[in-house]
Amino acid sequence: MGGFMELSEAMAQIDALNLKKSEKLVPSKMTNEELARLRFTWVSPEEEELVIAELRKRGLAL
């Protein structure tokens, strides 16, 4: 069965991608570009509130 990797090998590769929970978001320390990139990222409802508040403070959200 060439071409198939074993489950343990697949899991090791996933671990190598470093898909761990990222550090806590601190919107006030993020650039506008970093904040804009968050739209492609999952954030918790609490983090979303912090991001929206920061965008409003910067005049970038209604």
Gaussian input, Z-matrix of N, CA and C with variables (Angstrom, degrees):
# hf/3-21g

backbone

0 1
 N
 C     1     B1
 C     2     B2     1     A1
 N     3     B3     2     A2     1     D1
 C     4     B4     3     A3     2     D2
 C     5     B5     4     A4     3     D3
 N     6     B6     5     A5     4     D4
 C     7     B7     6     A6     5     D5
 C     8     B8     7     A7     6     D6
 N     9     B9     8     A8     7     D7
 C    10    B10     9     A9     8     D8
 C    11    B11    10    A10     9     D9
 N    12    B12    11    A11    10    D10
 C    13    B13    12    A12    11    D11
 C    14    B14    13    A13    12    D12
 N    15    B15    14    A14    13    D13
 C    16    B16    15    A15    14    D14
 C    17    B17    16    A16    15    D15
 N    18    B18    17    A17    16    D16
 C    19    B19    18    A18    17    D17
 C    20    B20    19    A19    18    D18
 N    21    B21    20    A20    19    D19
 C    22    B22    21    A21    20    D20
 C    23    B23    22    A22    21    D21
 N    24    B24    23    A23    22    D22
 C    25    B25    24    A24    23    D23
 C    26    B26    25    A25    24    D24
 N    27    B27    26    A26    25    D25
 C    28    B28    27    A27    26    D26
 C    29    B29    28    A28    27    D27
 N    30    B30    29    A29    28    D28
 C    31    B31    30    A30    29    D29
 C    32    B32    31    A31    30    D30
 N    33    B33    32    A32    31    D31
 C    34    B34    33    A33    32    D32
 C    35    B35    34    A34    33    D33
 N    36    B36    35    A35    34    D34
 C    37    B37    36    A36    35    D35
 C    38    B38    37    A37    36    D36
 N    39    B39    38    A38    37    D37
 C    40    B40    39    A39    38    D38
 C    41    B41    40    A40    39    D39
 N    42    B42    41    A41    40    D40
 C    43    B43    42    A42    41    D41
 C    44    B44    43    A43    42    D42
 N    45    B45    44    A44    43    D43
 C    46    B46    45    A45    44    D44
 C    47    B47    46    A46    45    D45
 N    48    B48    47    A47    46    D46
 C    49    B49    48    A48    47    D47
 C    50    B50    49    A49    48    D48
 N    51    B51    50    A50    49    D49
 C    52    B52    51    A51    50    D50
 C    53    B53    52    A52    51    D51
 N    54    B54    53    A53    52    D52
 C    55    B55    54    A54    53    D53
 C    56    B56    55    A55    54    D54
 N    57    B57    56    A56    55    D55
 C    58    B58    57    A57    56    D56
 C    59    B59    58    A58    57    D57
 N    60    B60    59    A59    58    D58
 C    61    B61    60    A60    59    D59
 C    62    B62    61    A61    60    D60
 N    63    B63    62    A62    61    D61
 C    64    B64    63    A63    62    D62
 C    65    B65    64    A64    63    D63
 N    66    B66    65    A65    64    D64
 C    67    B67    66    A66    65    D65
 C    68    B68    67    A67    66    D66
 N    69    B69    68    A68    67    D67
 C    70    B70    69    A69    68    D68
 C    71    B71    70    A70    69    D69
 N    72    B72    71    A71    70    D70
 C    73    B73    72    A72    71    D71
 C    74    B74    73    A73    72    D72
 N    75    B75    74    A74    73    D73
 C    76    B76    75    A75    74    D74
 C    77    B77    76    A76    75    D75
 N    78    B78    77    A77    76    D76
 C    79    B79    78    A78    77    D77
 C    80    B80    79    A79    78    D78
 N    81    B81    80    A80    79    D79
 C    82    B82    81    A81    80    D80
 C    83    B83    82    A82    81    D81
 N    84    B84    83    A83    82    D82
 C    85    B85    84    A84    83    D83
 C    86    B86    85    A85    84    D84
 N    87    B87    86    A86    85    D85
 C    88    B88    87    A87    86    D86
 C    89    B89    88    A88    87    D87
 N    90    B90    89    A89    88    D88
 C    91    B91    90    A90    89    D89
 C    92    B92    91    A91    90    D90
 N    93    B93    92    A92    91    D91
 C    94    B94    93    A93    92    D92
 C    95    B95    94    A94    93    D93
 N    96    B96    95    A95    94    D94
 C    97    B97    96    A96    95    D95
 C    98    B98    97    A97    96    D96
 N    99    B99    98    A98    97    D97
 C   100   B100    99    A99    98    D98
 C   101   B101   100   A100    99    D99
 N   102   B102   101   A101   100   D100
 C   103   B103   102   A102   101   D101
 C   104   B104   103   A103   102   D102
 N   105   B105   104   A104   103   D103
 C   106   B106   105   A105   104   D104
 C   107   B107   106   A106   105   D105
 N   108   B108   107   A107   106   D106
 C   109   B109   108   A108   107   D107
 C   110   B110   109   A109   108   D108
 N   111   B111   110   A110   109   D109
 C   112   B112   111   A111   110   D110
 C   113   B113   112   A112   111   D111
 N   114   B114   113   A113   112   D112
 C   115   B115   114   A114   113   D113
 C   116   B116   115   A115   114   D114
 N   117   B117   116   A116   115   D115
 C   118   B118   117   A117   116   D116
 C   119   B119   118   A118   117   D117
 N   120   B120   119   A119   118   D118
 C   121   B121   120   A120   119   D119
 C   122   B122   121   A121   120   D120
 N   123   B123   122   A122   121   D121
 C   124   B124   123   A123   122   D122
 C   125   B125   124   A124   123   D123
 N   126   B126   125   A125   124   D124
 C   127   B127   126   A126   125   D125
 C   128   B128   127   A127   126   D126
 N   129   B129   128   A128   127   D127
 C   130   B130   129   A129   128   D128
 C   131   B131   130   A130   129   D129
 N   132   B132   131   A131   130   D130
 C   133   B133   132   A132   131   D131
 C   134   B134   133   A133   132   D132
 N   135   B135   134   A134   133   D133
 C   136   B136   135   A135   134   D134
 C   137   B137   136   A136   135   D135
 N   138   B138   137   A137   136   D136
 C   139   B139   138   A138   137   D137
 C   140   B140   139   A139   138   D138
 N   141   B141   140   A140   139   D139
 C   142   B142   141   A141   140   D140
 C   143   B143   142   A142   141   D141
 N   144   B144   143   A143   142   D142
 C   145   B145   144   A144   143   D143
 C   146   B146   145   A145   144   D144
 N   147   B147   146   A146   145   D145
 C   148   B148   147   A147   146   D146
 C   149   B149   148   A148   147   D147
 N   150   B150   149   A149   148   D148
 C   151   B151   150   A150   149   D149
 C   152   B152   151   A151   150   D150
 N   153   B153   152   A152   151   D151
 C   154   B154   153   A153   152   D152
 C   155   B155   154   A154   153   D153
 N   156   B156   155   A155   154   D154
 C   157   B157   156   A156   155   D155
 C   158   B158   157   A157   156   D156
 N   159   B159   158   A158   157   D157
 C   160   B160   159   A159   158   D158
 C   161   B161   160   A160   159   D159
 N   162   B162   161   A161   160   D160
 C   163   B163   162   A162   161   D161
 C   164   B164   163   A163   162   D162
 N   165   B165   164   A164   163   D163
 C   166   B166   165   A165   164   D164
 C   167   B167   166   A166   165   D165
 N   168   B168   167   A167   166   D166
 C   169   B169   168   A168   167   D167
 C   170   B170   169   A169   168   D168
 N   171   B171   170   A170   169   D169
 C   172   B172   171   A171   170   D170
 C   173   B173   172   A172   171   D171
 N   174   B174   173   A173   172   D172
 C   175   B175   174   A174   173   D173
 C   176   B176   175   A175   174   D174
 N   177   B177   176   A176   175   D175
 C   178   B178   177   A177   176   D176
 C   179   B179   178   A178   177   D177
 N   180   B180   179   A179   178   D178
 C   181   B181   180   A180   179   D179
 C   182   B182   181   A181   180   D180
 N   183   B183   182   A182   181   D181
 C   184   B184   183   A183   182   D182
 C   185   B185   184   A184   183   D183

   B1=1.4563
   B2=1.5172
   B3=1.2974
   B4=1.4532
   B5=1.5153
   B6=1.3209
   B7=1.4568
   B8=1.5192
   B9=1.3309
   B10=1.4645
   B11=1.5160
   B12=1.3095
   B13=1.4639
   B14=1.5176
   B15=1.2915
   B16=1.4558
   B17=1.5231
   B18=1.3141
   B19=1.4601
   B20=1.5240
   B21=1.3270
   B22=1.4671
   B23=1.5236
   B24=1.3333
   B25=1.4680
   B26=1.5285
   B27=1.3275
   B28=1.4667
   B29=1.5278
   B30=1.3268
   B31=1.4644
   B32=1.5244
   B33=1.3285
   B34=1.4655
   B35=1.5254
   B36=1.3357
   B37=1.4681
   B38=1.5252
   B39=1.3188
   B40=1.4687
   B41=1.5252
   B42=1.3375
   B43=1.4677
   B44=1.5216
   B45=1.3337
   B46=1.4604
   B47=1.5290
   B48=1.3187
   B49=1.4673
   B50=1.5235
   B51=1.3199
   B52=1.4645
   B53=1.5268
   B54=1.3123
   B55=1.4643
   B56=1.5303
   B57=1.2938
   B58=1.4632
   B59=1.5272
   B60=1.3184
   B61=1.4662
   B62=1.5217
   B63=1.2919
   B64=1.4605
   B65=1.5314
   B66=1.3092
   B67=1.4599
   B68=1.5264
   B69=1.3085
   B70=1.4631
   B71=1.5297
   B72=1.3270
   B73=1.4648
   B74=1.5233
   B75=1.3150
   B76=1.4666
   B77=1.5301
   B78=1.3523
   B79=1.4621
   B80=1.5217
   B81=1.3210
   B82=1.4646
   B83=1.5262
   B84=1.3272
   B85=1.4650
   B86=1.5257
   B87=1.3451
   B88=1.4616
   B89=1.5246
   B90=1.3328
   B91=1.4661
   B92=1.5267
   B93=1.3279
   B94=1.4637
   B95=1.5254
   B96=1.3407
   B97=1.4639
   B98=1.5272
   B99=1.3321
   B100=1.4677
   B101=1.5257
   B102=1.3228
   B103=1.4608
   B104=1.5278
   B105=1.3204
   B106=1.4626
   B107=1.5260
   B108=1.3327
   B109=1.4653
   B110=1.5250
   B111=1.3197
   B112=1.4622
   B113=1.5199
   B114=1.3154
   B115=1.4648
   B116=1.5236
   B117=1.3323
   B118=1.4595
   B119=1.5279
   B120=1.3281
   B121=1.4618
   B122=1.5201
   B123=1.3266
   B124=1.4616
   B125=1.5161
   B126=1.3139
   B127=1.4641
   B128=1.5249
   B129=1.3048
   B130=1.4633
   B131=1.5286
   B132=1.3251
   B133=1.4690
   B134=1.5308
   B135=1.3329
   B136=1.4668
   B137=1.5271
   B138=1.3467
   B139=1.4657
   B140=1.5235
   B141=1.3305
   B142=1.4615
   B143=1.5275
   B144=1.3264
   B145=1.4684
   B146=1.5253
   B147=1.3392
   B148=1.4686
   B149=1.5258
   B150=1.3369
   B151=1.4688
   B152=1.5237
   B153=1.3342
   B154=1.4711
   B155=1.5276
   B156=1.3307
   B157=1.4695
   B158=1.5228
   B159=1.3231
   B160=1.4699
   B161=1.5269
   B162=1.3355
   B163=1.4686
   B164=1.5266
   B165=1.3231
   B166=1.4729
   B167=1.5205
   B168=1.3371
   B169=1.4661
   B170=1.5285
   B171=1.3339
   B172=1.4660
   B173=1.5283
   B174=1.3304
   B175=1.4575
   B176=1.5149
   B177=1.3319
   B178=1.4644
   B179=1.5196
   B180=1.3327
   B181=1.4653
   B182=1.5189
   B183=1.3220
   B184=1.4660
   B185=1.5033
   A1=110.58
   A2=117.43
   A3=120.53
   A4=111.38
   A5=115.71
   A6=119.91
   A7=114.48
   A8=117.12
   A9=119.89
   A10=109.36
   A11=116.72
   A12=118.70
   A13=108.77
   A14=114.94
   A15=119.72
   A16=109.73
   A17=115.19
   A18=120.55
   A19=111.38
   A20=117.25
   A21=119.71
   A22=111.09
   A23=116.63
   A24=120.38
   A25=110.30
   A26=116.14
   A27=120.72
   A28=110.45
   A29=116.70
   A30=120.17
   A31=110.91
   A32=116.75
   A33=120.39
   A34=110.13
   A35=116.92
   A36=119.95
   A37=110.69
   A38=117.29
   A39=120.83
   A40=109.82
   A41=116.86
   A42=120.63
   A43=110.79
   A44=116.46
   A45=121.05
   A46=111.25
   A47=117.70
   A48=121.21
   A49=111.68
   A50=116.16
   A51=121.07
   A52=111.72
   A53=117.00
   A54=121.59
   A55=112.25
   A56=116.53
   A57=120.62
   A58=109.90
   A59=115.43
   A60=120.35
   A61=108.84
   A62=114.76
   A63=119.16
   A64=110.30
   A65=114.39
   A66=119.36
   A67=110.35
   A68=114.91
   A69=120.55
   A70=109.58
   A71=114.87
   A72=120.07
   A73=110.45
   A74=115.72
   A75=121.70
   A76=105.51
   A77=116.59
   A78=120.51
   A79=114.41
   A80=117.97
   A81=120.06
   A82=112.27
   A83=117.66
   A84=121.20
   A85=112.13
   A86=117.04
   A87=121.35
   A88=110.38
   A89=115.04
   A90=119.97
   A91=108.91
   A92=116.80
   A93=120.62
   A94=110.39
   A95=116.96
   A96=121.18
   A97=110.54
   A98=116.95
   A99=120.14
   A100=110.63
   A101=116.57
   A102=120.07
   A103=110.47
   A104=117.19
   A105=121.09
   A106=111.19
   A107=116.92
   A108=121.12
   A109=112.43
   A110=117.78
   A111=120.81
   A112=112.32
   A113=118.22
   A114=119.14
   A115=111.61
   A116=117.35
   A117=121.78
   A118=111.24
   A119=116.89
   A120=122.78
   A121=109.64
   A122=116.72
   A123=119.79
   A124=108.56
   A125=115.39
   A126=120.54
   A127=107.49
   A128=116.06
   A129=120.62
   A130=109.38
   A131=117.45
   A132=119.99
   A133=112.42
   A134=116.53
   A135=119.85
   A136=110.66
   A137=115.84
   A138=119.90
   A139=110.40
   A140=116.20
   A141=120.19
   A142=110.64
   A143=117.41
   A144=121.02
   A145=110.94
   A146=116.53
   A147=120.53
   A148=110.96
   A149=116.06
   A150=120.46
   A151=110.30
   A152=117.09
   A153=120.76
   A154=110.29
   A155=117.07
   A156=120.41
   A157=110.55
   A158=117.13
   A159=120.72
   A160=110.69
   A161=117.25
   A162=120.29
   A163=110.64
   A164=117.02
   A165=120.60
   A166=110.65
   A167=116.34
   A168=120.90
   A169=110.31
   A170=116.55
   A171=121.16
   A172=112.21
   A173=117.19
   A174=120.47
   A175=113.03
   A176=116.95
   A177=121.40
   A178=112.78
   A179=117.68
   A180=121.82
   A181=108.24
   A182=114.72
   A183=120.27
   A184=110.76
   D1=62.81
   D2=179.63
   D3=-62.54
   D4=149.15
   D5=176.48
   D6=95.61
   D7=-17.09
   D8=178.92
   D9=-98.74
   D10=134.14
   D11=177.28
   D12=-99.25
   D13=153.60
   D14=178.65
   D15=-71.08
   D16=154.95
   D17=-178.82
   D18=-56.75
   D19=-43.31
   D20=-178.55
   D21=-62.81
   D22=-37.09
   D23=178.29
   D24=-67.55
   D25=-41.38
   D26=178.49
   D27=-62.83
   D28=-43.16
   D29=179.93
   D30=-64.65
   D31=-38.15
   D32=178.41
   D33=-63.16
   D34=-39.69
   D35=179.19
   D36=-66.92
   D37=-39.61
   D38=177.80
   D39=-63.14
   D40=-44.50
   D41=177.27
   D42=-58.82
   D43=-38.04
   D44=-178.34
   D45=-65.74
   D46=-24.26
   D47=179.10
   D48=-72.60
   D49=-11.67
   D50=175.59
   D51=62.91
   D52=50.44
   D53=-177.22
   D54=-87.95
   D55=33.30
   D56=179.92
   D57=-75.37
   D58=162.62
   D59=177.23
   D60=-58.37
   D61=128.12
   D62=-178.89
   D63=-71.87
   D64=168.76
   D65=178.18
   D66=-60.98
   D67=161.25
   D68=179.12
   D69=-60.44
   D70=136.14
   D71=179.24
   D72=-69.52
   D73=136.28
   D74=173.10
   D75=-127.49
   D76=84.07
   D77=-174.56
   D78=-53.14
   D79=-35.39
   D80=-177.57
   D81=-66.35
   D82=-18.02
   D83=178.98
   D84=-99.79
   D85=3.71
   D86=-177.42
   D87=-97.92
   D88=149.97
   D89=175.33
   D90=-77.40
   D91=165.17
   D92=176.19
   D93=-57.88
   D94=-38.94
   D95=-179.64
   D96=-64.55
   D97=-42.34
   D98=178.42
   D99=-64.05
   D100=-41.24
   D101=177.88
   D102=-63.79
   D103=-40.56
   D104=179.56
   D105=-63.67
   D106=-37.14
   D107=-179.62
   D108=-66.45
   D109=-20.30
   D110=-179.05
   D111=-63.06
   D112=-21.51
   D113=179.87
   D114=-64.57
   D115=-15.81
   D116=177.71
   D117=-100.07
   D118=9.67
   D119=-173.51
   D120=-125.93
   D121=147.21
   D122=173.94
   D123=-81.35
   D124=130.62
   D125=173.77
   D126=-129.67
   D127=153.09
   D128=179.38
   D129=-70.07
   D130=160.54
   D131=177.23
   D132=-56.66
   D133=-36.75
   D134=179.26
   D135=-66.10
   D136=-43.49
   D137=178.82
   D138=-65.33
   D139=-37.45
   D140=178.87
   D141=-60.23
   D142=-42.54
   D143=178.47
   D144=-60.68
   D145=-42.43
   D146=178.80
   D147=-63.24
   D148=-42.13
   D149=-179.23
   D150=-65.10
   D151=-46.39
   D152=179.70
   D153=-60.44
   D154=-42.89
   D155=179.09
   D156=-61.04
   D157=-41.45
   D158=179.64
   D159=-67.36
   D160=-41.88
   D161=178.17
   D162=-61.54
   D163=-41.26
   D164=178.07
   D165=-63.63
   D166=-41.94
   D167=179.97
   D168=-60.82
   D169=-34.56
   D170=179.78
   D171=-86.21
   D172=-1.62
   D173=-179.07
   D174=74.69
   D175=24.69
   D176=-176.83
   D177=-106.66
   D178=1.06
   D179=178.14
   D180=-145.21
   D181=152.89
   D182=178.90
   D183=-81.21

